[in-house]
Amino acid sequence: MARGTLVSERSTLPEDPDALFRFVESQGWGDGLPVLPPTEDRVQAMLDATPRKPSETAAIIEPRRGEATIEKIAINAVLAGCAPEVFPAVIAAVEAVAQPEFNLYALNTTTCSATPAIMINGPARRDLGIECGYSCLGHNGRANATIGRALRLVMRNVGGSIPGAVSKSCFGQPGRVSLCFGEWEERSPWEPFHVRRGFDAQEDVVTVTCATGTQDVADIWAETGAELVEVLAHGIDWIGNNKVLVPQDRGDMLLLLCPDFAHKIARDGLSVSDVQEMLFEQTRTPIERWPKTYWPKLEERGYVESDGTVPLAARPEQFLIAVAGGESGHHALYFCTFGLTWTVSRSFEGRPARNENGEFCELPSAGDA
């Protein structure tokens, strides 16, 4: 990419990390954590990781309807501390959340604590250092932390998700700083998540799903896969679940299984579709679990089945299953959904191709599902 093509406004600051930190926070551009200076060289290094032009608009970010150009995304990726090689994944995440079915306007303005959770599949996980196992959602790796943070900064600085002024989230959550991980495909007994969504196994894919938080579901007593699925079902069907507040045919939700849980379930011959069907049937909550004054309200909305239960979803396919986390554990992790959003997956070029002169080759547009 030719130098000198950047159009963003320049600011001159002392070469002092603390001064930059104070300046970024005073402008409302940060998330409370230290940032890297988005110097022209750093931004250009980020742009060198993609063949796309700095002026290209990758997405329109709600609610401000800001134009997320490749250059603007690069600036926020530098602020977040991203290494240049993860930049194509950041772009794909930005494009994914901007798809209409993800409903970013609602996420950026809701009183709920909803945020995008980013899952990465494909060979690029290894190349980029994406953590898939122990503490993959937490303090374990630059790639996970900075990809998720870069997306959140784009949502803030381009989309206008300013706490209090625009984002009305009562509490927020740590995932609103960063929430990114990889599926541990090598430890899954089933096809990788992105393959089940129609991508090739060798494609690199970013998936964004909605998470109002992380709900740990623990079990040490299940002897069969069926017993374990029953525990998982009743670990996610609590009546304060935000999914209960929206029509049952809206939204999907992701359940992460640690490798041990996944293998215990698969050992008994259960497929992903079997698990989805079981979760669908077993998350029908008896109406008696709610206060009696709630019953007419649930019935008015058509949420109550003829058997007196309130389903969490309208179809088994709304329960998404993936494998991640450490081994020799006894945990699953449920991303309770905001409800008014659908998971989006988008492919990206993990290793952009170059010709013999070191120049980027033209690449096809990334696909999505």
N, C-alpha and C positions, 0 to 999 in steps of 0.2 A: 504494500500500500504506500503510495507516495506521501511523503511528509508534507506538512504545511496545509493540510486539507481540513483541519479542525476549525469549527466556527464558534465554539463556546466562549463566553466572556472570560477573560483572564483576571485574576486577582493576584497581587503581589503581597506576600507575607514573609515575616522573618523565618529563617531556617530553624525553627523551634517547634518541635512536635506539640508542645503544650499550647503554643499560640495558635497553631492550626486547629487543634481540638476545640479551643475556646471559640474560634471564629466559626467553625462548622456548626457548633451547638447554638451560637448566637443567631445564625441564619435559619435555624430550624431544619437543617439538612441531615442531622445525625440521629442516632438511636441511643445515645448516652454512653457508647463505648468509643475508645480511641479509633481514629481512622488513619489511613495512609494518604499522603498528599497526592491528589490527582494531577501530577505534573504532566506537561505535554509528552514527555518521553514515556511515562508510565501508561498514559492513555493510548499512545501510539503502539506501545508493545502489546496492549490488550487488543487493539484493532488488527495487529499483525496476525492474530490467531484466527481470523475469519476473512474470507474473500469478500464479504459484504461491505458496501460503501458506508462511510460514516454518516452520510446524510440520509440513508435509507430509513424509513419509518418501519420498525418491526411490529409495532402494536400501538393501539390507542388505549391508554390506561385510565380507567374510571376511578373516581367520579369526576375529576377535573377534565377528563378527556385530553390528557396531555399526550403529545406525540413522543413515544419512546423510540427515538432514533438510535441507531447502532452506537453513535458517539455518546449519547446520553447514558445508554446502558453501560458503556465502557467506563465512563466517569464514575458511576455508582459502583461498578465492580471493583475499581481501584480503591475507592473509599472503603469498601467492605473488606479489602485485603486479599482479593482473589489473585491467584496465579494466572497468567495469560492463557494457559492451556485449558482452563475450565470455562473460558468465556463462551464458547459455543453452547455449553450446557445452560449457562445463565440466559443467553438469548432465547433458547428453546423454552425455558421456564417462563420468561416474560411473555412470549407468544402464547403459551398454553393458558396462562391465567386470563389473558385477554379474550379468549374464545367466549362467545355469548353464553354457552351452556354452563361455564364456570361461574358466571354471575359475580364478577369482581366488584361491581357497584355495590351489591349487597354486603359483601365481605368488608369493604372499605368504609361502610357507613353504619353497620349494625351495632346494636348494644351488646351483642354476643361477643365472645372472645375468638371467633373464627379466624383462621389464618390458613394460607396454603401450606401443605406439607408436600415436599418434593421427594419423589423416589426415582432413582436412576437404575436403569437396566442396561445390559450389553457389555461388550468387551472394554469399553471406555472406563468402566468402574476401576479396573486394575491400572490402566494408564494414568488416570487422574487421581488415584489414591482415595477413591470413595470408600468410606468405611461401611461395611455391611453387617459386621458381627458385634462384638462386645461394645457397649456404649455408643452404638451407631447413631443414636439420636441425641447424644450429649457431647461430652468433652473429649472427643476422640477424632481429631483430624482437621487440618486446614480446609480441605476441599469441602467437606460437609458444612462446616461452619460458615464459610465465606460465600458459597453458592446461595444458600438460604438467605444470608444477610443481604447479598446483592439484590435479590428479588425484592425483599422487604424495603430496601432503600429506594428502588425504582418505584414501588407502590407509593412510597411517601413523597419523594421528590418530583416524580413525574405525574403520579396519579392524585396527589394531594391528600393522602391519608394521614392527616395531622391529628394527633390525639386531642380530643376535646372539641376542636374546631370543626372537624369533619368526621373523624372516627369517633363514634359514640360508645365504643366498647366500655362496659362498666368496669372491667378489671384488666383487660388485655391478658397476656400470658407470655411466658418465656419464648414460645414458638413465634411470637411476633417480632423477635429479633432474628431468629434463624431456625429453620426446621427442614433438614435435608439428610437423606440417607440413601443407601443402596440396597436393593434386594440381594440376599445371599443366594444367588441362583445355584451355586455349586452344592449347597446344603439343602436344597429343596427336593422333595421326592416327586414333585410335579413339574410340568413345563413352567418356564419363567413367566412372570406376570405379563411382560410385554408381548410374548408369543401368544398367550391366551387372548390378547387384545388385537391380534392380527398382524403383528410385526414379525420380521424375520429374526431368528435367534442372534444373528451377527449384527443386527442394527443396534445403535445406541439410542436409548429412548429416555426422555424425561416424562414423568407422570406427576401431575399436580392433583391433589385431592384436598378436601376441606377437613380441617381439624379444629374443633373447639377446645381441644386439649388432648392429653394422652391418659387413657384409662387402663391401668395395669390389671390383668386378670391372672391370678395365680392358682395353681392346683398341684398337689403332690400325691393325691390319692387315686386318681383315675387309673384303672387297669386296662380299659379298652378305649379305642378311639371314640366310640359312641358316647361313653361316659364323659370324656373330655369335652366333646362338642356340646353336650348338655350344660356343662359348667360354663363354657364360653358363652353360650346363648344367654344364660341367666346372669352373666357378668356384664352384659351390655343392654339388657332390656329394662333398666331402671326407669321409673316414671318421670324423673326430672330430665331425661334425655331430650335435648333440643329437637331431635328428629320427631318426637311425638307431637310437637307443636305445629307441624306442617303436614299437608296431605301426604298420605302414605306412598303415593306413586311418585313423589318428588325426591330426588337426591339418592346418592349411594354412599356407602361407608366402607372404610378399609379396616380390616382386621389383620394385624401382623402376628404371625406365629413364630416362636423361636424354633430352631431346627428340631429340637427334641419333641416338641409338641407336634410339629408337622409329620415327623416320622412315626410317632405313635398312632396318629390318625391314619396315615397312608398304609401302615403295617397291616391294618385291619381291612384293607381293600377299599377304603373310602377315597373317592376322587374329589377334586375341588367342587364340582357340581353337586356331589352328594353332600358335602359340608354346607354349601349354600342352601340346599333344600332343607337340611336339618335346622340350620339357623333360622330360616324363614318360618318353619313350623313352630320352633320352640321359643321364638321371641314374641309369641302372641300372649300378651300380658292380661291376666284376668282383670276385669274392670273393678273388681273389689279391692284392688290394690290402691286405687285412688279414693280420696274423700267422696262421700256420696253426693255432695254438691257439685262435683265435677261430672258426674255421669250424664246429666242432660246436655252439657256442653260437648262432651265427646260424641254423644249420639247425634246431636244436631249437625255436627260436621261429617257424619257418616263414617266415623272411625271405628265403631263397635260392630263386630261380626255377630252373626246369629247365635254363636255359641257363647257370647258374652265376653269375648276377648278383644283386645286392641292390638292389631299387628304393628310391628315396627316398620314394615315395608310392604309393598304390594306384590313384589316379585322376588324370587330367590337371587336373581342376578344383581340386585341392589347391594348384596353383601360381597365385597371384594376381599380376596385372600392373597396374601403374599408372605414370604418367609424372610426373616432378618433376625438380628440379635445374637447373643452369645449362646454357646453350646452348654450342655449339662445344666440348663436352667429349667424353671418350671413356670414360665410366664408367656402370656400373649399381651398384645397391646392394641387397644381399640381406639381409633380416631373417631370420636363422636362427631357427627357431621352437623353443620348448621342446618342442613336439610334442603335449602333452596339452591343447591349447586350440584353439578355433576363432575365426576373425575374426567380429566383430559390428559391424553398421552400424546407426545410429539417427539419425532425423531430428530436427531442432530448428528452432525459430523464430528465424531470424537477426535479424529486426526485428519484435518483438512488436507486434501491432496495438493501437491505442488508439481509443477513440470520440471524439466531438466535445468531450467534457469532459476529455480527457486520461487517461481511465481505461482500464486494460487490458481488452480484450475476452476472452471465454472462448475458449480454444484447444482443439482436439482433442488427445488424447494423442499423444505422439510415437510413430511406428512404428519397427519394427526389422526387421532381416534377418540 
